[in-house]
Amino acid sequence: MRYVSTRGEAPVLDFEQAMLSGLARDGGLYLPQTVPALSGLGDLDGLPYEEVALRVIRPFTGDSFSDDELRGAIDRAYARIAHAARAPLVQLAPGHHLLELFHGPTLAFKDFAMQLIAQLFRIALARSGQRITIVGATSGDTGSAAIEAFRGIDNVDVFIMFPHGRVSEVQRRQMTTPDAPNIHALAVSGHFDDCQARLKDLFNDHAFRDRVGLAGVNSINWARVVAQVVYYVTAAASLGMRQTDFCVPTGNFGDIFAGSIARAMGVPIRRLIVATNQNDILHRALTTGDYRTGEVHPSISPSMDIQVSSNFERALYWAYGGDAGAIAQLMAELKSGGFTISQGALQALREQYLSGRVGEDETLAMIRTIREETGEVLCPHSAVGVAVARQHLEPGVPMVTLATAHPAKFPDAVERAVGIRPDLPPHMAGLFDRPERVTRVENDVEAIRSLILERRTN
Ligand SMILES: *Cc1c(COP(=O)(O)O)cnc(C)c1O
């Protein structure tokens, strides 16, 4: 399996190289040259999650990992998800299902991909003896998932930049309390988009990139997208592999893009519905064709508070028929504020994606409604998803909404909505007692670069 950059100017890589590098050297994102069909779709219901994962992921990894290596990595990764089904599908109402992706060690769906790629990195680095420095930008959940997955892994330092004061206390403590020496939490003065921009600066500094063996585990990393394909497949299998709609609380477009891959593999997904909060660049783009950045408005669903949605570039690349030159041009225009999607590409996008946006009050109201109707307590991101899904329900077509985080990760919003503070699961007891380790840093690439050079242990 060969991977090409959406901007067409970076070397073609195999799976392991694409995983270890994250972002392509031309600033683009890696995509497989072709998406393999998944055989035996009708035989998947009732199989363990790990078995489905092996069948879904295997065709993408090519010669990078042996069957035994991949199976071992999958087993170790998902043993840490505290639910026998790993991604259980529960019913909210007739025809509407919730895919619970929050039973992992940091209580958000990010654990599914991060736990697996940490195991794959471990195998690849042990084989090559290479040492690397992972730098990540997070609005909260990616960072905690990465730190939890990579702490104590040999040959890897992990630096996570998060926007100071803009993550929840649980998210912050999940990043600042692990005491492994290879973990470094950086609180950056600025928004998530600033952290993401600084990350791109570091990747585009090729001398630095080579010097520290820079690797990225943000959702632009292809290996993460692949891992997220699996739960679309298990959900569709549970529903009998008939045409199903999926509604996905969306920020960087990684999770929903995994749904597009599942569909390209042959899984009967009818519509993928992008659910956004008040930071609705994707909803505006799909509605008007105009992709234009604005101010970030902090919300009660902070993991979706973004203005630039990185993985959307992959969807654009497909919508433009693989025209890397056109994508490079659009991304250059984005630097000065935005671009207009061509009519043909917009039509192609609309054949795959619908969208909806919900505001803060509606999100809180939906947490209340679902608690009253079902007893289930949603996190605010999942509530955005459920609210948008309810605008698009159609009789006869099952709807699956992805529940992306555990309510206990966002207790303030949940308390505002329903007056209770959800308990942390037992495996997280003690989070509020452990000391924090964190470094404040300005929103400045030079300062961040120096800090990394000074602190890395490899
Ligand atoms: C990361 C995250 C999202 C957004 O997912 P993307 O892949 O960035 O679109 C939604 N909800 C939660 C809880 C998250 O952590």
The ligand as an ORCA input file, in Angstrom:
! r2SCAN-3c Opt
* xyz 0 1
  C     -11.432     15.385     19.082
  C     -12.848     15.415     19.506
  C     -13.889     15.730     18.612
  C     -13.616     16.129     17.180
  O     -13.071     15.077     16.425
  P     -12.316     15.387     15.051
  O     -11.738     14.097     14.603
  O     -11.256     16.410     15.380
  O     -13.327     15.945     14.115
  C     -15.186     15.665     19.073
  N     -15.467     15.349     20.350
  C     -14.507     15.052     21.241
  C     -14.867     14.733     22.633
  C     -13.164     15.079     20.853
  O     -12.201     14.781     21.733
*
